[in-house]
Amino acid sequence: MIEKKKIVFLICSFLALSACTATVKEQETIKEKANRIAQDTIILDGHIDVPYRVNNKWVDVTKATKGGDFDYPRAVKGGLNAPFMSIYVPASLDNSPQSTKLADQLIDSVEAIVARAPDKFAIAYRVTDVEQHFKAGKISLPMGMENGSPVQGSLDTLKHFYDRGIRYITLAHSQSNHISDSSYDLRRQWNGLSPFGKEMIKEMNSLGIIVDISHVSDAAFYQAVELSQAPVFASHSSIRKFTPGFERNMDDEMIKKLAEHDGVIMINFGSGFVSGIARKWRDERTKQANDLASVFGADSREVKDFITKYNEDSPYPFATLETVLDHIDHVVALVGIEHVGIGSDYDGVGDSLPVGLKDVSTFPNLVEGLLARGYSETDIKLILSGNALRVWKAVEAFADRP
């Protein structure tokens, strides 16, 4: 009887081990498939802040770098081959010549990256450039302007930036400007778009510049979508349902309207954009710091000590890869697979990136997560670039019409 029990035990153990081995092999297969998809697919990221990063402190991103979220070796490892370089101009420079000057300087820095390593990088002006660079094994560097301030109310200046390679413009940033109200700014001087902003959108359509509605107020969003005769996108936004009250993200009705006009929302990876817990953590710290600053000054020792103690007593609650996938799932369930993409905001959200998506080398993790959630390879390719490239092509087609 004892021998029989031993035999049964050994058989059960063998079967359990076999099942475990099969599970490991299956996981390894998913990981291998994720890496293959990442390497074999154009990955278009709607927003990476490399130009502003290298302007603040120069590093050669054509080689491995310390710190930051992007460099050539990590991009190759992650399969990233079409990151939109953000030509970011702070709202503090609005209505000043320095705004336009900085934009030109940042474009110069992207051109310098390509000049330093023409075998690795190339500027992309059209979708066909991205496709040709991909076949040639080069990383495309299309450019988008974050904050339309450098346009300075001049359609001639808008054309200047188009000629320099700008292919989308985020109408405003952290403050309302001469084009649009901002989601961050309580002042709604235009109740949406300014008269020039409405004129500028028409000209953007004519030139072939994508209208980017990230950062703008809700009213400006609806006006821009209705006014633009070509699809628009959100280059780096997430879902407001997960961060209640955070207007910088998009609510469900906005996403539906975006989809009606064939647009795409490109999910921002920053923890404060995808996690309500992380959002509340930062909002509470900001509120208390501002209260102290009103008494002692923003640069005071009291404020600095408070922030240090707050961070020590309550460590930042990072989001995870799964949180980002939840946002993608939500868009797909709401309006379909054709209206979601990726706009990581690498090099733009500091140290708030989610666990599992800490830099551009981690895109295979995103693909693996999508596979684990049942997305097909065809669906994943739409998310990685197909949807964003469709919008870009439509904008080109409208501008190229007779």
FENLIN-V840240 format. One record per residue. N is the residue number from 0. PHI is phi in radians with two decimals (NA if undefined). OMEGA is omega in radians with two decimals (none if undefined). BURIAL is b if it has 16 or more other C-alpha atoms within 10 Angstrom, else e. Layout:
{{N | PHI | OMEGA | BURIAL} {N | PHI | OMEGA | BURIAL}}
//
This chain:
{{0 | NA | 3.13 | e} {1 | -1.11 | 3.14 | e} {2 | -1.08 | -3.13 | e} {3 | -1.10 | 3.11 | e} {4 | -1.10 | 3.12 | e} {5 | -1.10 | -3.13 | e} {6 | -1.10 | 3.12 | e} {7 | -1.09 | 3.14 | e} {8 | -1.09 | -3.14 | e} {9 | -1.13 | 3.13 | e} {10 | -1.11 | 3.13 | e} {11 | -1.08 | 3.13 | e} {12 | -1.11 | 3.14 | e} {13 | -1.11 | -3.14 | e} {14 | -1.10 | 3.12 | e} {15 | -1.12 | 3.12 | e} {16 | -1.11 | 3.13 | e} {17 | -1.08 | 3.13 | e} {18 | -1.10 | 3.13 | e} {19 | -1.11 | 3.13 | e} {20 | -1.08 | 3.13 | e} {21 | -1.09 | 3.13 | e} {22 | -1.12 | 3.11 | e} {23 | -1.06 | 3.14 | e} {24 | -1.08 | 3.13 | e} {25 | -1.11 | 3.11 | e} {26 | -1.11 | 3.10 | e} {27 | -1.10 | 3.12 | e} {28 | -1.15 | 3.10 | e} {29 | -1.09 | 3.14 | b} {30 | -1.11 | 3.12 | b} {31 | -1.11 | 3.13 | e} {32 | -1.13 | 3.12 | b} {33 | -1.07 | 3.11 | b} {34 | -1.13 | 3.12 | b} {35 | -1.10 | -3.14 | e} {36 | -1.08 | -3.13 | b} {37 | -1.08 | -3.12 | b} {38 | -1.45 | -3.05 | b} {39 | -1.64 | -3.03 | e} {40 | -2.09 | 2.95 | b} {41 | -1.18 | 3.03 | b} {42 | -1.87 | 3.13 | b} {43 | -1.84 | 3.08 | b} {44 | -1.78 | -3.02 | b} {45 | -1.24 | -3.03 | b} {46 | -2.87 | 3.05 | b} {47 | -2.35 | -2.98 | b} {48 | -1.61 | 3.12 | b} {49 | -1.08 | -3.07 | b} {50 | -1.00 | -3.14 | b} {51 | -1.21 | 3.10 | b} {52 | -1.07 | -3.08 | b} {53 | -1.32 | 3.06 | b} {54 | -1.26 | 3.12 | e} {55 | -1.22 | 3.14 | e} {56 | -2.61 | -2.99 | e} {57 | -1.15 | 2.95 | e} {58 | -2.42 | -3.13 | b} {59 | -1.60 | -3.08 | e} {60 | -1.35 | 3.02 | b} {61 | -1.31 | 3.10 | b} {62 | -2.22 | 3.09 | e} {63 | -1.11 | -3.13 | e} {64 | -2.17 | 3.02 | e} {65 | -1.58 | -3.12 | e} {66 | 1.34 | -3.10 | e} {67 | 1.23 | -3.08 | b} {68 | -1.99 | -3.04 | b} {69 | -2.38 | 2.84 | b} {70 | -2.78 | -3.03 | b} {71 | -1.06 | -3.13 | b} {72 | -1.03 | -3.14 | b} {73 | -1.24 | 3.09 | b} {74 | -1.11 | 3.11 | b} {75 | -1.10 | 3.13 | b} {76 | -1.06 | -3.11 | b} {77 | -1.48 | -3.11 | b} {78 | 1.43 | -3.13 | b} {79 | -1.32 | -3.07 | b} {80 | -2.32 | 3.06 | b} {81 | -2.57 | 3.11 | b} {82 | -1.47 | 3.01 | b} {83 | -1.19 | 3.06 | b} {84 | -1.35 | -3.11 | b} {85 | -1.45 | 3.03 | b} {86 | -1.60 | -2.99 | b} {87 | -1.59 | 3.09 | b} {88 | -2.07 | -3.11 | b} {89 | -1.02 | 3.13 | b} {90 | -1.08 | 3.12 | b} {91 | -1.09 | -3.14 | e} {92 | -1.70 | 3.14 | e} {93 | -0.94 | 3.08 | b} {94 | 1.10 | 3.07 | b} {95 | -2.38 | 3.10 | e} {96 | -1.05 | -3.12 | e} {97 | -1.08 | 3.13 | e} {98 | -1.06 | 3.14 | b} {99 | -1.17 | 3.13 | b} {100 | -1.07 | -3.13 | e} {101 | -1.12 | 3.13 | b} {102 | -1.01 | 3.12 | b} {103 | -1.13 | 3.12 | b} {104 | -1.11 | -3.13 | e} {105 | -1.20 | 3.04 | b} {106 | -1.11 | 3.06 | b} {107 | -0.96 | -3.09 | e} {108 | -1.18 | 3.08 | b} {109 | -1.19 | 3.09 | b} {110 | -1.08 | 3.13 | b} {111 | -1.19 | 3.08 | e} {112 | -1.03 | -3.14 | b} {113 | -1.17 | -3.14 | b} {114 | -1.12 | -3.13 | e} {115 | -1.28 | -3.08 | e} {116 | -2.55 | -3.10 | e} {117 | -1.16 | 3.06 | e} {118 | -1.41 | -3.09 | e} {119 | -1.94 | -3.02 | b} {120 | -2.23 | 3.01 | b} {121 | -2.69 | 3.10 | b} {122 | -1.30 | 3.13 | b} {123 | -1.87 | 3.12 | b} {124 | -1.81 | -3.13 | b} {125 | -2.44 | 3.12 | b} {126 | -1.06 | 3.12 | e} {127 | -1.08 | 3.06 | e} {128 | -1.10 | 3.12 | b} {129 | -1.01 | -3.11 | b} {130 | -1.14 | 3.13 | b} {131 | -1.21 | 3.10 | e} {132 | -1.10 | 3.13 | b} {133 | -1.05 | 3.12 | b} {134 | -1.13 | -3.12 | e} {135 | -1.48 | 3.13 | e} {136 | 1.37 | 3.12 | e} {137 | -1.85 | 3.05 | b} {138 | -1.56 | 3.09 | b} {139 | -1.34 | 3.06 | b} {140 | -2.18 | 2.96 | b} {141 | -1.22 | -3.08 | b} {142 | -2.23 | 3.02 | b} {143 | -2.24 | -3.13 | b} {144 | -1.69 | 3.11 | b} {145 | -1.70 | -3.05 | b} {146 | 1.73 | -3.12 | b} {147 | -1.38 | -3.11 | b} {148 | -0.87 | -3.09 | b} {149 | -1.08 | 3.13 | b} {150 | -1.16 | 3.02 | b} {151 | 1.02 | 3.08 | b} {152 | 1.26 | -3.08 | b} {153 | -2.16 | 3.08 | e} {154 | -1.21 | 3.05 | e} {155 | -1.15 | 3.10 | e} {156 | -1.18 | 3.04 | e} {157 | -0.99 | 3.11 | b} {158 | -1.10 | 3.09 | b} {159 | -1.00 | -3.11 | e} {160 | -1.27 | 3.02 | b} {161 | -1.08 | -3.14 | b} {162 | -1.08 | 3.12 | e} {163 | -1.47 | 3.02 | e} {164 | 2.05 | 3.14 | b} {165 | -1.21 | -3.09 | b} {166 | -2.10 | 2.83 | b} {167 | -2.58 | 3.06 | b} {168 | -2.29 | 2.97 | b} {169 | -1.36 | -2.89 | b} {170 | -1.00 | 3.11 | b} {171 | -2.41 | 3.06 | b} {172 | -2.18 | -3.01 | b} {173 | -1.48 | 3.08 | b} {174 | -2.37 | 3.03 | b} {175 | -1.10 | -3.13 | b} {176 | -2.23 | -3.07 | b} {177 | -1.34 | -3.11 | b} {178 | -1.90 | -2.94 | b} {179 | -2.72 | 2.94 | b} {180 | -1.28 | -3.14 | b} {181 | -1.85 | 3.10 | b} {182 | -1.14 | -3.12 | b} {183 | -1.49 | -2.96 | b} {184 | -1.77 | 3.13 | b} {185 | -1.20 | 3.08 | e} {186 | -1.33 | 3.11 | e} {187 | -1.99 | -2.99 | b} {188 | -1.16 | -3.09 | e} {189 | -1.90 | -2.98 | b} {190 | 0.93 | -3.13 | e} {191 | 2.27 | 3.12 | b} {192 | -1.70 | 3.03 | b} {193 | -1.38 | 3.04 | b} {194 | -0.97 | 3.10 | e} {195 | -1.16 | 3.13 | e} {196 | -1.02 | 3.12 | b} {197 | -1.16 | 3.09 | b} {198 | -1.14 | -3.10 | e} {199 | -1.15 | 3.13 | b} {200 | -1.08 | 3.10 | b} {201 | -1.07 | 3.14 | b} {202 | -1.24 | 3.05 | b} {203 | -1.05 | 3.06 | b} {204 | -1.02 | -3.10 | b} {205 | -1.16 | -3.12 | b} {206 | -1.42 | -3.05 | b} {207 | 1.79 | 3.08 | b} {208 | -1.88 | -3.13 | b} {209 | -1.22 | 3.04 | b} {210 | -1.45 | -3.13 | b} {211 | -1.81 | -3.06 | b} {212 | -1.77 | 2.96 | b} {213 | -1.07 | 3.07 | b} {214 | 1.44 | -3.04 | b} {215 | -1.40 | 3.09 | b} {216 | -1.20 | 3.13 | b} {217 | -1.05 | -3.14 | b} {218 | -1.09 | 3.12 | b} {219 | -1.12 | 3.10 | b} {220 | -1.01 | -3.08 | b} {221 | -1.10 | 3.11 | b} {222 | -1.16 | -3.12 | e} {223 | -1.14 | -3.13 | b} {224 | -1.10 | -3.12 | b} {225 | -1.24 | -3.07 | e} {226 | -1.38 | -3.08 | e} {227 | -1.22 | 3.11 | b} {228 | -1.55 | 3.04 | b} {229 | -2.04 | 3.13 | b} {230 | -1.03 | 3.06 | b} {231 | -2.03 | 3.00 | b} {232 | -2.47 | 2.97 | b} {233 | -1.82 | -2.98 | b} {234 | -1.23 | -3.12 | b} {235 | -2.82 | 3.12 | b} {236 | -2.31 | 3.11 | b} {237 | -2.29 | -2.92 | b} {238 | -1.80 | -3.07 | b} {239 | -1.18 | 3.14 | b} {240 | -0.96 | -3.11 | b} {241 | -1.48 | -3.13 | b} {242 | -2.34 | -3.04 | b} {243 | -0.91 | 3.11 | e} {244 | 1.50 | -3.12 | e} {245 | -1.63 | -3.02 | b} {246 | -1.14 | 3.12 | b} {247 | -1.03 | 3.03 | b} {248 | -1.49 | -3.08 | b} {249 | -1.78 | 3.07 | b} {250 | -1.53 | -3.02 | b} {251 | -1.11 | -3.13 | e} {252 | -1.16 | 3.09 | e} {253 | -1.16 | 3.13 | b} {254 | -1.11 | 3.10 | b} {255 | -1.10 | 3.12 | b} {256 | -1.13 | 3.09 | b} {257 | -1.03 | -3.13 | b} {258 | -1.16 | 3.11 | b} {259 | -1.02 | -3.13 | e} {260 | -1.77 | 3.04 | b} {261 | 1.15 | -3.13 | b} {262 | -1.55 | -3.07 | b} {263 | -2.43 | 2.95 | b} {264 | -1.78 | -3.07 | b} {265 | -1.87 | -2.90 | b} {266 | -1.23 | 3.06 | b} {267 | -1.37 | -3.09 | b} {268 | -1.50 | -3.04 | b} {269 | -0.91 | -3.09 | b} {270 | -0.98 | -3.14 | b} {271 | -1.21 | 3.10 | b} {272 | -1.58 | -3.03 | b} {273 | -1.91 | -3.08 | b} {274 | -2.09 | 3.08 | b} {275 | -1.10 | 3.13 | b} {276 | -1.15 | 3.11 | b} {277 | -1.13 | 3.11 | b} {278 | -1.07 | -3.13 | b} {279 | -1.12 | 3.13 | b} {280 | -1.02 | -3.09 | b} {281 | -1.24 | 3.13 | e} {282 | -1.09 | -3.13 | e} {283 | -1.18 | 3.11 | e} {284 | -1.11 | 3.14 | e} {285 | -1.10 | -3.13 | e} {286 | -1.07 | -3.11 | e} {287 | -1.17 | 3.12 | e} {288 | -1.13 | 3.13 | b} {289 | -1.15 | 3.10 | e} {290 | -1.06 | 3.11 | e} {291 | -1.18 | -3.12 | b} {292 | -1.10 | -3.14 | b} {293 | -1.16 | 3.14 | e} {294 | -1.70 | -3.00 | e} {295 | -1.85 | -3.08 | e} {296 | 1.80 | -3.05 | e} {297 | -1.08 | -3.09 | e} {298 | -1.73 | -3.06 | e} {299 | -1.31 | 3.08 | e} {300 | -1.08 | -3.14 | e} {301 | -1.06 | -3.14 | e} {302 | -1.19 | -3.14 | b} {303 | -1.10 | 3.13 | e} {304 | -1.13 | 3.13 | e} {305 | -1.08 | -3.11 | e} {306 | -1.10 | 3.12 | b} {307 | -1.06 | -3.12 | e} {308 | -1.19 | 3.13 | e} {309 | -1.06 | -3.13 | b} {310 | -1.14 | -3.13 | e} {311 | -1.27 | -3.09 | e} {312 | -1.30 | -3.09 | e} {313 | -2.41 | -3.10 | e} {314 | -0.97 | -3.08 | e} {315 | -1.05 | -3.12 | b} {316 | -1.49 | -3.10 | b} {317 | -1.01 | 2.95 | b} {318 | -1.26 | 3.12 | b} {319 | -2.26 | 3.03 | b} {320 | -0.92 | -3.11 | b} {321 | -1.08 | 3.11 | b} {322 | -1.10 | 3.11 | b} {323 | -1.09 | 3.12 | b} {324 | -1.08 | 3.10 | b} {325 | -1.05 | 3.12 | e} {326 | -1.17 | 3.10 | b} {327 | -1.09 | 3.11 | b} {328 | -0.97 | -3.07 | b} {329 | -1.12 | 3.13 | b} {330 | -1.11 | -3.12 | b} {331 | -1.06 | 3.14 | e} {332 | -1.16 | -3.06 | e} {333 | -1.41 | -3.01 | e} {334 | -2.33 | 3.10 | b} {335 | 1.88 | -3.05 | e} {336 | -1.14 | -3.01 | b} {337 | -1.36 | -2.98 | b} {338 | -2.18 | 3.12 | b} {339 | -2.34 | 3.09 | b} {340 | -2.54 | -3.10 | b} {341 | -2.18 | 3.08 | b} {342 | -2.45 | -2.86 | b} {343 | -0.97 | -2.98 | b} {344 | 1.23 | 3.03 | b} {345 | -0.98 | -3.07 | b} {346 | 1.15 | 3.14 | b} {347 | -2.16 | -3.12 | b} {348 | -2.06 | 3.05 | b} {349 | 1.04 | -3.07 | e} {350 | -1.69 | -3.05 | e} {351 | -1.68 | -3.07 | b} {352 | -1.21 | -3.06 | b} {353 | -1.20 | 3.00 | b} {354 | -1.08 | -3.13 | e} {355 | 1.71 | -3.14 | e} {356 | -2.40 | -2.97 | b} {357 | -1.38 | 3.08 | b} {358 | -2.78 | -3.00 | b} {359 | -1.23 | 3.09 | b} {360 | -1.32 | -2.97 | b} {361 | -1.73 | 3.12 | b} {362 | -1.01 | 3.05 | b} {363 | -1.01 | 3.07 | b} {364 | -1.09 | 3.10 | b} {365 | -1.09 | 3.14 | b} {366 | -1.12 | 3.12 | b} {367 | -1.08 | 3.11 | b} {368 | -1.12 | 3.09 | b} {369 | -1.16 | 3.09 | b} {370 | -1.07 | -3.12 | b} {371 | -1.12 | 3.13 | e} {372 | -1.59 | 3.01 | e} {373 | 1.65 | 3.10 | e} {374 | -1.27 | 3.11 | b} {375 | -1.38 | 3.10 | e} {376 | -1.07 | 3.10 | b} {377 | -1.07 | 3.12 | e} {378 | -1.08 | -3.09 | b} {379 | -1.10 | 3.14 | b} {380 | -1.17 | 3.05 | b} {381 | -1.12 | -3.14 | b} {382 | -1.17 | -3.07 | b} {383 | -1.20 | -3.13 | b} {384 | -2.88 | -3.00 | b} {385 | -0.99 | -3.10 | b} {386 | -1.19 | -3.14 | b} {387 | -1.14 | 3.12 | b} {388 | -1.15 | 3.08 | b} {389 | -1.08 | 3.11 | b} {390 | -1.08 | -3.13 | b} {391 | -1.05 | 3.11 | b} {392 | -1.07 | -3.14 | b} {393 | -1.12 | 3.10 | b} {394 | -1.16 | 3.07 | b} {395 | -1.06 | -3.09 | b} {396 | -1.07 | 3.12 | e} {397 | -1.14 | -3.14 | b} {398 | -1.19 | -3.09 | b} {399 | -1.50 | -3.07 | e} {400 | -1.05 | 3.14 | e} {401 | -1.03 | none | e}}
//
